[in-house]
């Protein structure tokens, strides 16, 4: 999937004169997971990213969903390690926004908090975390949606706008 995203960026550069130095990425839930993988594993491609309610470590996600794809951590720990963004956090080079609802009962907020701790341990800079105390996985309050997308817009304006 990451290769598809990278191919998409290359296609935009070749066919629509997109400035490859000013490409951002964002997504929520699985899209947040993909944003992490892109920012950590292909940092030369993306100048900024926003990861919303993302899975950071498949070991901590819904067993029924994950075990159908990766088996279990006991049976195939390598699959979990290769598939979890937290294992690639050292690759972060550019600005990153992480946003998560504290009441998320699908992807627990502790996943994002654990990744924040990893970024601290790696002494990474230029990342931020926004936590939404009253929000589940799919935000319900318009004010939370507004705040989240304002943050993404500001991130992209700050880091993607050209001269």
C-alpha positions as CSV (number, residue, x, y, z in Angstrom):
1,X,0.0,0.0,0.0
2,X,2.8,2.4,0.8
3,X,4.3,1.7,-2.7
4,X,0.9,2.6,-4.2
5,X,1.0,6.0,-2.3
6,X,4.5,6.6,-3.5
7,X,3.6,5.7,-7.0
8,X,0.7,8.2,-6.7
9,X,3.0,11.0,-5.7
10,X,5.4,10.2,-8.6
11,X,2.4,10.2,-11.0
12,X,1.3,13.6,-9.7
13,X,4.8,15.0,-10.2
14,X,5.1,13.6,-13.7
15,X,1.5,14.4,-14.9
16,X,0.4,17.4,-13.0
17,X,3.6,19.3,-12.3
18,X,3.2,18.8,-8.6
19,X,6.2,20.1,-6.6
20,X,7.6,16.9,-5.0
21,X,9.2,18.9,-2.2
22,X,5.8,20.1,-1.0
23,X,3.7,17.0,-0.6
24,X,1.8,16.3,2.6
25,X,-0.2,13.3,3.7
26,X,-2.9,12.8,6.3
27,X,-5.5,10.2,7.2
28,X,-7.7,8.8,9.9
29,X,-7.8,5.3,11.4
30,X,-6.2,3.0,8.8
31,X,-5.3,6.2,6.9
32,X,-3.5,7.4,10.1
33,X,-1.6,4.2,10.2
34,X,-0.7,4.7,6.5
35,X,0.4,8.3,7.2
36,X,2.8,7.0,9.9
37,X,4.2,4.4,7.5
38,X,4.7,7.0,4.9
39,X,6.3,9.5,7.2
40,X,8.5,7.0,8.9
41,X,9.5,4.7,5.9
42,X,9.5,7.3,3.1
43,X,10.5,10.5,4.8
44,X,12.1,11.9,1.7
45,X,8.6,12.0,0.0
46,X,6.5,13.8,2.5
47,X,7.1,17.3,3.9
48,X,4.5,17.0,6.6
49,X,1.8,14.6,7.8
50,X,-1.3,14.4,10.0
51,X,-2.2,11.0,11.6
52,X,-5.6,10.9,13.1
53,X,-6.8,8.1,15.5
54,X,-4.1,5.8,14.1
55,X,-3.0,2.3,14.9
56,X,0.7,2.5,16.0
57,X,1.3,-1.1,17.1
58,X,-0.9,-4.0,15.8
59,X,-0.2,-6.0,19.0
60,X,-2.5,-3.7,20.8
61,X,-5.3,-3.6,18.3
62,X,-8.5,-5.7,17.9
63,X,-7.4,-9.3,18.1
64,X,-10.2,-10.6,15.8
65,X,-9.3,-8.2,13.0
66,X,-5.6,-8.4,13.3
67,X,-5.2,-12.1,13.8
68,X,-7.0,-12.8,10.5
69,X,-4.2,-10.8,8.7
70,X,-1.1,-11.3,10.8
71,X,-1.9,-14.4,12.9
72,X,-1.1,-13.7,16.5
73,X,1.9,-12.0,18.1
74,X,2.9,-15.4,19.6
75,X,2.7,-17.2,16.3
76,X,4.2,-14.5,14.1
77,X,5.9,-11.8,16.0
78,X,7.9,-10.8,12.9
79,X,4.7,-9.9,11.0
80,X,3.6,-7.6,13.8
81,X,7.0,-6.0,14.0
82,X,7.2,-5.4,10.3
83,X,3.6,-4.0,10.2
84,X,3.7,-1.6,13.2
85,X,4.7,2.0,12.6
86,X,6.1,2.3,16.1
87,X,9.0,0.1,14.9
88,X,9.9,2.7,12.3
89,X,9.6,5.9,14.3
90,X,13.3,6.6,14.0
91,X,12.6,7.4,10.4
92,X,10.6,10.6,11.2
93,X,12.3,13.6,9.7
94,X,9.5,16.1,9.0
95,X,6.6,17.7,10.9
96,X,4.0,15.4,12.2
97,X,0.6,16.0,13.8
98,X,-1.0,13.2,15.8
99,X,-4.7,13.6,16.9
100,X,-6.7,11.1,18.9
101,X,-10.0,11.0,20.9
102,X,-9.5,9.9,24.5
103,X,-12.7,7.9,24.4
104,X,-11.8,6.0,21.3
105,X,-13.0,2.4,21.8
106,X,-11.7,1.2,18.5
107,X,-8.1,2.3,18.4
108,X,-7.2,3.2,22.0
109,X,-5.7,6.6,22.6
110,X,-2.9,4.9,24.5
111,X,-1.6,3.8,21.1
112,X,-0.8,7.4,20.1
113,X,0.5,8.2,23.6
114,X,2.9,5.2,23.4
115,X,4.2,6.5,20.0
116,X,4.6,10.0,21.5
117,X,6.8,8.4,24.2
118,X,8.8,6.6,21.5
119,X,9.4,9.9,19.7
120,X,10.5,11.5,23.0
121,X,12.9,8.6,23.5
122,X,14.3,9.0,20.0
123,X,14.7,12.8,20.7
124,X,12.6,13.6,17.6
125,X,11.5,17.2,17.2
126,X,8.7,19.0,15.2
127,X,5.8,16.8,16.1
128,X,2.7,17.5,18.1
129,X,-0.1,15.6,19.7
130,X,-3.7,16.8,20.1
131,X,-5.9,14.8,22.4
132,X,-9.7,15.2,22.4
133,X,-11.0,14.4,25.9
134,X,-14.7,13.8,24.9
135,X,-14.3,12.1,21.5
136,X,-14.6,8.5,20.4
137,X,-13.1,7.0,17.2
138,X,-15.5,8.9,15.0
139,X,-15.7,12.4,16.4
140,X,-19.1,13.6,17.3
141,X,-18.6,17.3,18.2
142,X,-18.3,19.8,15.3
143,X,-15.9,21.8,17.4
144,X,-13.5,18.8,17.6
145,X,-13.7,18.3,13.8
146,X,-13.0,22.0,13.3
147,X,-10.0,22.0,15.7
148,X,-8.5,18.8,14.1
149,X,-8.8,20.1,10.5
150,X,-7.6,23.6,11.5
151,X,-4.5,22.0,12.9
152,X,-4.0,20.0,9.7
153,X,-4.5,23.1,7.5
154,X,-2.0,25.1,9.6
155,X,0.5,22.3,9.4
156,X,0.2,22.1,5.7
157,X,0.3,25.9,5.2
158,X,3.4,26.2,7.4
159,X,5.3,23.4,5.7
160,X,3.9,22.9,2.2
161,X,3.3,26.4,0.9
162,X,5.8,27.7,-1.6
163,X,7.3,31.1,-2.0
